[in-house]
Amino acid sequence: MEWETVIGLEVHVQLATKSKIFSGASTRFGAEPNTQACAIDLAMPGTLPVANEKAFRYAVMFGLATHAEIGQRSVFERKNYFYPDLPKGYQTTQLDEPIVGPGSVEIVLDDGTTKSIRIHHAHLEEDAGKSLHEDFHGMSGIDLNRAGTPLIEIVSEPDMSNAQEAVAYAKKLHSIVTSLGICDGEMSQGSMRFDVNISVRMKGEEALGTRTETKNLNSFKFMEEAIALEVERQIDILEAGGVITQETRLYNGDTKTARSMRSKEDANDYRYFPCPDLLPVILDDDYIDSIRAQLPELPDARQQRFISEYQLSEYDAAILSDNTQTAIFFEQAVVICQDAKLTANWIMGELSARLNAEEKNITDSPISPEQLANLIERIKDNTISSKMAKEVFNALWQREDKYGSVDAIIKAKGLKQVSDSSALEAMVDEVIANNEAQINNYRNATPDKRPKMLGYFVGQIMKASKGQANPKIINEILLKKLNQLINNT
């Protein structure tokens, strides 16, 4: 039996406003629990909400970046449900007249082909509080600091057919909202959360299968794992003659398990009705055009610029342009060292490996763009070898302040590469003189085997120089002298 998967995403993006969507309370992350929820956020009697203009501006920026229709008339509704972290008993959101209408984004698949994923709409709404289940000895704590934080919920069409496409789409949205500056993208802090709607059907069928929704995934890895698990579960049930129940599910990334949370509600279960405290918001053409004129560079445009301006490969440009902070780091370093390819290699290689190992973002890097550029300059001018550069990189990463700059580390650790031809020539002569048997083997070997035999001599020279000899110059001198020996016999 051949099955195909159908996936749609609902992506909740916390907008990077300083105050909440309907109040002046702070949205700063990390404050003591329940210190940033004001009377308006809790809908206390006598309070009235006031819409935050910046939230509308950010939503319009997203709509323009995804080629979407902009809803010039926005209306807020109350979505009624009862949950401990929703003290109002309702969520102020948009249903029939959202601020962003149909749009699309293009994703790149593993085989290099592209696919357009349609966006059904994106609407503004307020976030709920947060239920805390750890350290309460069988009880739950409620932190209402997040209540009222502005969100856009981005609802896709069911255009994705596997976990890889869903992750590519989610990553593209992450890249867009962080490039726009409307979200910090910190998924560990809940700034982006994913609800994944999944169904399966027999290959070739038109009708969609019964879907489930796995809620509140906050990493690309967890999303991929949750999709794989849910697809397998649904196929197993159907092949055993069972039926899929429409429900909301939760995935635990630590235990790699999922469970049912509740039966899936429909819109009428929430008793939506127009919010009596908020008038419709009308956006005129001048307002939208002014936002369009100030849009920053988006990831796709940045990728093309990196290809044309820095002669990077399409792959390198895609990696470096995807994240705004990585792109800024790259360009700041290139301005100094004037070597885009070497800078790209170090950022995507050594720097990325260290950041990933320590679960850090590039904004948390102990090494600045200036320091990386200085390191690359010393590689280019043959002051240090690539191997030595990794030792300098490690000292910078460990913040060995007793050394300070790249040059100070090189000097203090005695890492300066020997590039003086006369000094290296003397080392080569000494190694040749002290290794008569190996020289004879080299002389008697066939031309195709000689290149492999060079490593022994290079190793002896590097040992004699304590690793400081310039490998490129050594190889040039060594080949020249060995060829002279062979030609003179």
C-alpha positions in Angstrom: 0.0 0.0 0.0 1.4 3.4 -1.0 0.6 6.3 1.1 1.2 10.0 0.7 1.5 12.6 3.5 -0.3 16.0 3.5 1.1 18.7 5.8 0.0 22.2 6.7 1.6 24.5 9.3 0.4 27.1 11.6 3.3 29.2 12.7 3.1 31.5 15.7 5.6 34.4 15.5 6.1 36.7 18.5 6.5 40.2 17.2 9.5 42.2 18.5 7.6 45.1 19.9 8.6 46.6 23.2 5.1 46.6 24.5 2.1 44.3 24.2 -0.5 44.4 21.5 -3.2 46.1 23.6 -1.3 47.5 26.5 1.9 49.3 27.5 3.2 46.4 29.5 6.7 45.2 28.7 7.4 42.2 26.5 11.0 41.7 27.7 11.9 38.0 28.1 13.2 36.6 31.3 11.5 38.8 33.9 10.3 37.4 37.2 7.0 35.5 36.7 3.9 37.7 36.7 5.7 41.0 36.9 4.8 42.1 33.3 1.1 41.4 33.1 -1.0 44.6 33.7 -4.7 45.0 34.4 -5.4 45.3 30.6 -3.7 42.0 29.8 -5.9 40.4 32.4 -9.1 42.1 31.2 -9.8 43.5 34.7 -13.1 45.4 35.0 -13.0 48.9 33.7 -10.0 48.4 31.4 -10.0 48.9 27.7 -7.4 47.7 25.1 -5.6 50.1 22.7 -4.1 48.5 19.5 -0.3 48.7 19.1 0.5 50.4 15.8 3.9 48.7 15.6 2.3 45.3 15.6 0.2 46.3 12.5 3.4 47.7 10.9 5.2 44.4 11.5 2.3 42.3 10.1 2.2 44.4 7.0 6.0 44.0 6.5 5.5 40.2 6.6 2.7 40.4 4.1 4.7 42.4 1.7 7.7 40.1 2.1 5.6 37.1 1.1 3.8 38.8 -1.8 0.5 38.6 0.1 -2.6 40.6 -0.1 -2.8 43.2 2.7 -6.1 43.4 4.5 -6.8 47.2 4.6 -9.6 46.6 7.0 -8.7 44.5 10.1 -11.3 43.3 12.6 -10.6 41.6 15.9 -12.8 38.8 17.4 -12.9 37.1 20.7 -12.0 33.4 20.6 -13.6 31.9 23.7 -12.0 29.0 25.6 -11.0 28.3 29.2 -7.5 27.4 30.2 -5.5 28.3 33.3 -3.0 30.5 31.4 -5.8 32.5 29.7 -7.2 34.7 32.5 -9.6 36.6 30.3 -11.4 33.4 29.2 -11.0 34.5 25.6 -8.2 35.4 23.2 -8.4 38.5 21.1 -7.6 37.5 17.5 -8.7 37.9 13.9 -10.9 35.4 12.0 -12.9 36.7 9.1 -10.9 39.8 8.2 -7.2 39.1 8.9 -4.5 41.7 8.2 -2.6 39.4 5.7 -4.3 37.5 3.0 -3.1 34.9 0.5 0.7 34.9 -0.2 3.5 32.4 -0.9 7.1 31.6 -0.2 9.5 29.5 -2.3 11.6 26.8 -0.7 14.6 24.9 -2.0 14.4 21.1 -1.8 17.3 18.7 -1.1 17.7 18.0 -4.8 18.1 21.7 -5.6 14.6 22.1 -7.1 12.2 24.7 -5.8 8.6 24.5 -4.6 6.1 27.3 -3.8 4.2 26.9 -0.5 1.0 28.9 -0.4 0.1 31.0 2.7 -3.6 31.0 3.3 -3.5 34.1 5.6 -1.7 35.5 8.6 -3.6 37.2 11.4 -2.7 39.3 14.4 -3.6 38.1 17.9 -2.5 38.2 21.5 -0.4 35.4 23.1 -1.6 33.5 26.2 0.4 33.1 29.4 2.5 30.0 30.1 1.8 27.0 32.2 4.9 25.7 34.0 4.9 22.0 35.0 8.4 21.6 36.5 9.4 22.1 40.1 5.9 22.3 41.4 5.6 18.8 42.9 2.6 17.5 40.9 1.1 20.9 40.4 1.4 23.6 37.7 2.5 27.2 38.0 1.2 30.0 35.8 3.3 32.8 34.5 1.3 35.5 32.8 4.2 37.7 31.6 3.6 36.5 28.0 -0.1 37.2 28.1 -0.9 40.0 25.6 2.4 39.7 23.6 1.6 40.4 19.9 1.7 37.4 17.5 1.1 36.9 13.9 -0.2 33.4 13.2 0.8 32.3 9.7 -1.5 29.6 8.3 -0.2 27.7 5.3 -2.2 25.7 2.7 -1.6 21.9 3.0 1.1 22.0 0.3 3.9 20.0 2.0 4.3 16.3 1.5 7.0 15.3 3.9 9.0 16.5 7.0 11.8 17.9 4.9 9.5 20.2 3.0 7.8 21.3 6.3 11.2 22.1 7.9 12.4 24.0 4.8 9.2 26.1 4.9 9.6 26.8 8.6 13.2 27.7 8.1 12.3 30.1 5.3 9.7 31.8 7.5 12.3 32.1 10.2 14.8 33.6 7.8 12.2 36.1 6.5 10.9 37.4 9.9 14.4 37.7 11.4 15.6 39.5 8.2 12.7 41.9 8.5 13.6 42.4 12.2 10.0 41.8 13.3 10.9 38.7 15.4 14.1 37.7 17.2 13.6 34.1 16.1 14.7 32.7 19.5 12.7 29.4 19.4 14.0 28.3 22.8 12.3 31.3 24.2 9.0 30.7 22.4 9.5 33.4 19.8 8.5 31.0 17.1 6.2 28.0 17.7 4.9 25.5 15.2 1.6 23.6 15.0 1.7 20.9 12.4 -1.4 19.5 10.8 -0.8 16.0 9.4 -2.9 13.6 7.4 -2.2 10.6 5.1 -4.1 9.2 2.1 -3.7 6.6 -0.5 -1.5 7.7 -3.3 -3.6 9.2 -6.1 -6.6 10.0 -3.9 -8.0 13.6 -4.1 -9.8 13.7 -0.8 -7.8 14.7 2.3 -7.5 12.2 5.1 -8.5 13.0 8.7 -5.9 15.3 10.2 -4.3 15.7 13.6 -2.6 18.7 14.9 0.7 18.5 16.9 1.0 21.7 18.8 3.8 23.9 20.2 6.9 22.5 18.6 9.7 24.9 19.2 12.6 23.5 17.1 13.1 22.3 13.5 14.5 19.0 14.8 11.5 18.3 17.0 9.2 19.2 14.1 10.9 16.7 11.8 10.8 14.0 14.5 7.1 14.7 15.4 6.0 14.5 11.7 7.9 11.2 11.2 6.3 9.7 14.3 2.8 10.9 13.5 2.9 9.7 9.9 4.0 6.3 11.0 1.3 6.1 13.6 -1.5 7.1 11.2 -0.3 4.6 8.5 -0.1 1.8 11.1 -3.7 2.5 12.3 -5.1 2.6 8.8 -3.4 -0.5 7.6 -4.7 -2.3 10.7 -8.3 -1.3 9.6 -8.7 1.5 12.1 -9.7 5.1 11.7 -7.9 8.3 12.5 -9.4 10.5 15.2 -9.3 14.2 14.7 -7.4 15.5 17.7 -4.7 17.7 19.1 -1.5 16.0 20.1 1.7 16.9 22.0 5.2 15.8 21.2 8.0 15.3 23.8 11.4 16.0 22.3 13.2 14.5 25.3 11.5 11.1 25.3 10.7 11.1 21.5 7.1 10.2 22.3 3.7 11.8 21.4 0.4 11.6 23.1 -3.2 12.8 22.6 -4.0 16.1 24.3 -7.7 16.6 23.4 -10.2 16.2 20.7 -9.8 18.7 17.9 -12.1 21.7 18.1 -13.8 23.4 15.2 -14.3 27.1 14.8 -17.8 27.1 16.1 -16.6 25.4 19.4 -14.8 28.7 20.2 -17.9 30.9 19.9 -16.1 33.6 18.0 -17.8 37.1 18.1 -16.6 40.6 17.2 -14.6 42.2 20.0 -16.8 45.0 21.4 -13.8 47.0 22.7 -11.8 47.4 19.5 -13.0 49.2 16.4 -12.0 47.9 12.9 -8.5 49.2 11.9 -8.3 50.8 8.4 -4.9 50.9 6.6 -4.7 53.3 3.7 -2.5 53.0 0.6 0.0 55.6 1.8 0.6 53.7 5.0 1.2 50.5 3.2 3.4 52.1 0.5 5.5 53.8 3.2 6.2 50.4 4.8 7.0 48.9 1.4 9.6 51.6 0.7 11.4 50.8 3.9 11.6 47.0 3.7 15.1 45.7 4.4 17.0 43.3 2.2 15.3 39.9 2.2 17.1 36.5 2.2 16.6 35.7 -1.5 17.8 39.1 -2.7 20.8 38.9 -0.3 21.7 35.5 -1.6 21.8 36.8 -5.2 23.9 39.8 -4.1 26.4 37.5 -2.3 26.8 35.5 -5.5 27.3 38.5 -7.7 29.3 40.7 -5.3 31.5 38.1 -3.6 31.5 35.4 -6.3 30.3 32.8 -3.8 28.8 29.6 -4.9 25.0 29.3 -4.7 25.3 26.9 -1.8 27.7 29.2 0.2 25.6 32.2 -0.5 22.4 30.4 0.6 24.0 29.4 3.9 25.4 32.8 4.7 22.4 34.8 3.6 19.8 32.8 5.4 20.4 34.4 8.8 20.6 38.1 9.1 23.2 38.1 11.9 25.4 35.6 10.0 25.2 37.7 6.9 26.2 40.8 8.9 29.1 38.9 10.5 30.3 37.7 7.1 30.3 41.1 5.5 31.9 42.8 8.5 34.8 40.3 8.3 35.1 40.5 4.5 35.4 44.3 4.6 38.6 43.9 6.6 40.3 40.8 5.2 39.1 41.2 1.5 38.7 37.4 1.0 35.1 36.3 0.8 35.7 32.6 0.0 38.1 32.1 3.0 35.8 34.0 5.3 32.8 31.9 4.1 34.9 28.7 4.7 35.8 29.7 8.3 32.2 30.8 9.2 30.6 27.7 7.8 33.3 25.4 9.1 35.1 26.0 12.3 32.9 28.8 13.6 29.6 27.1 12.9 30.9 23.8 14.4 31.8 25.5 17.7 28.5 27.4 17.8 26.5 24.3 17.2 28.5 22.3 19.8 27.8 24.8 22.5 24.2 25.6 21.2 25.1 29.3 20.7 23.9 31.8 18.1 26.4 33.8 16.1 25.5 36.9 18.1 26.9 35.0 21.1 30.2 34.1 19.4 33.3 34.9 21.6 35.1 35.7 18.3 34.2 39.0 16.6 34.1 39.6 12.9 37.3 41.7 13.3 39.2 39.0 15.0 38.2 36.4 12.4 39.2 38.8 9.7 42.6 39.4 11.3 43.1 35.6 11.6 42.4 35.2 7.9 44.8 38.0 7.0 47.6 36.1 8.8 46.8 33.0 6.8 46.9 35.0 3.6 50.2 36.7 4.3 51.7 33.3 5.3 52.4 34.4 8.9 50.6 31.2 10.0 49.5 27.9 8.4 45.9 26.7 8.4 46.8 24.3 11.2 48.3 27.1 13.3 45.2 29.2 12.6 43.0 26.6 14.3 45.2 27.0 17.4 44.8 30.7 17.3 41.1 30.3 16.8 40.9 28.1 19.9 42.7 30.7 22.0 40.3 33.4 20.8 37.3 31.2 21.4 38.5 30.4 25.0 39.0 34.2 25.5 42.5 33.9 26.6 42.7 37.5 27.6 46.3 37.4 28.6 47.1 37.3 24.9 44.5 39.7 23.4 44.7 40.1 19.7 45.5 37.6 16.9 49.0 38.9 16.5 49.6 38.8 20.3 48.5 35.1 20.4 50.7 34.2 17.4 53.7 35.9 19.2 53.0 34.5 22.7 52.5 30.9 21.4 55.4 31.0 19.0 53.2 30.2 16.0 54.8 32.4 13.4 55.4 30.3 10.2 58.9 30.1 8.8 58.7 31.3 5.2 62.3 32.4 4.7 63.5 30.4 1.6 67.1 30.2 2.7 66.3 28.8 6.1 63.8 26.3 4.7 66.3 25.3 2.0 68.9 24.4 4.8 66.3 22.3 6.5 65.5 20.4 3.3 69.2 19.8 2.6 69.6 18.4 6.1 66.7 16.0 5.8 67.9 14.8 2.4 71.4 14.2 3.7 70.1 12.3 6.7 67.7 10.0 4.9 69.8 8.3 2.2 67.8 5.1 2.2 64.5 7.0 1.6 66.1 9.1 -1.1 67.2 5.9 -2.9 63.7 4.5 -2.7 62.3 7.7 -4.1 64.9 7.7 -6.9 64.0 4.1 -7.8 60.3 4.5 -7.6 58.1 5.0 -10.7 56.9 8.6 -11.4 53.4 7.8 -10.4 54.4 6.6 -6.9 56.8 9.4 -6.0 54.1 12.0 -5.0 52.9 9.7 -2.2 56.5 9.4 -0.9 56.9 13.1 -0.4 54.9 13.0 2.8 57.8 11.3 4.7 60.2 14.1 3.8 57.7 16.9 4.5 57.0 15.3 7.9 60.7 15.2 8.8 61.1 18.9 7.8 57.9 19.9 9.8 59.3 18.0 12.8 62.7 19.8 12.5 60.9 23.2 12.3 58.6 22.3 15.2 55.7 22.7 12.8 56.5 26.2 11.8 57.8 25.7 8.3 55.6 26.9 5.4 54.3 23.7 3.8 53.8 25.3 0.4 57.4 26.6 0.2 58.8 23.3 1.6 57.1 21.3 -1.1 58.4 23.6 -3.8 62.0 23.4 -2.5 61.8 19.7 -1.8 60.5 18.8 -5.3 63.1 21.0 -6.9 66.0 19.3 -5.0 64.7 15.8 -5.4 64.3 16.3 -9.2 67.8 17.6 -9.3 69.1 14.5 -7.5 67.2 12.2 -10.0 68.4 14.1 -13.0 72.0 14.0 -11.9 72.1 10.2 -11.6 
